[in-house]
Amino acid sequence: MKNPIEMKEIVRFMDETAPRERAEAWDHIGLMVGSEEAEVRGIVLSLDVTSEAIELCEESGANLMITHHPLFFVPCFSIDTDTPQGSLIARLLQGNISVFSAHTNLDRADFSVNHALAQKLGLNTVGTLEDCAFGLLCRSENPLHYLSFSSRIRDALKSSGVFLNSARDGDVQNFCLCAGSFDEALVSAVLRTSVDAVITGEMKHHLMVSLNESGVRVIAAGHEASERVILKYLENLLREKFPSLPIRIAEGNIF
């Protein structure tokens, strides 16, 4: 008979993988719903708590959902089941499905979301952006054509499309990766490097214009598309540590 795996074992492993002290002060991470004393029967990995992810838990018999984005970004003062969030919370509670989230601590882990993105795109890691662990500096072995590489990124990430800040082609070899959203605070650090292009999920228009004027190209492939690469990495880690646990991935909005 297999020994039961308790929630606290999963929590401990996730905290080792993405240390809590690396999370931003404003972030809400850890066990969102559930008890550390609960027995885990299966896991679903998802970027967000969604109806699709809950359905996958119900279909597979999983009672733990591990997400990147927290269920609660702001304090929850009521659970109105007529609202989208309230309805999700009710389904979780009714189905005895726990939720654990690793967000900015996973963004700053030794192997982060950006590392998974670099690996998926075949780029070599150089180091983190100066004074900012959320930006990862990478380099391709050979110069790449900006426009054709953008198309390769779209296909590799199964993105519905990419936003570019320039229609001019040219060679790019040095990159700054910032999966998810590109923070305006990174601009000055990017401009102090020899970065040819920024690869991100989304970026405000005025920042794309500003970087283009500074000679830095941008490839924005979608917030979800740029971050879901971490789910496969987590699946492999968890399977190795807990081989008896069934693990599924909620793919989300695949193009």
Helices and strands as residue ranges (DSSP letters): E 5-6, H 7-17, G 20-22, E 30-33, E 39-40, E 43-46, H 51-60, E 64-67, H 84-94, E 98-101, H 104-107, H 113-121, E 124-129, E 132-145, H 146-156, E 163-164, E 171-181, G 184-186, H 187-191, E 197-202, H 205-213, E 217-220, H 223-227, H 229-241, E 247-249
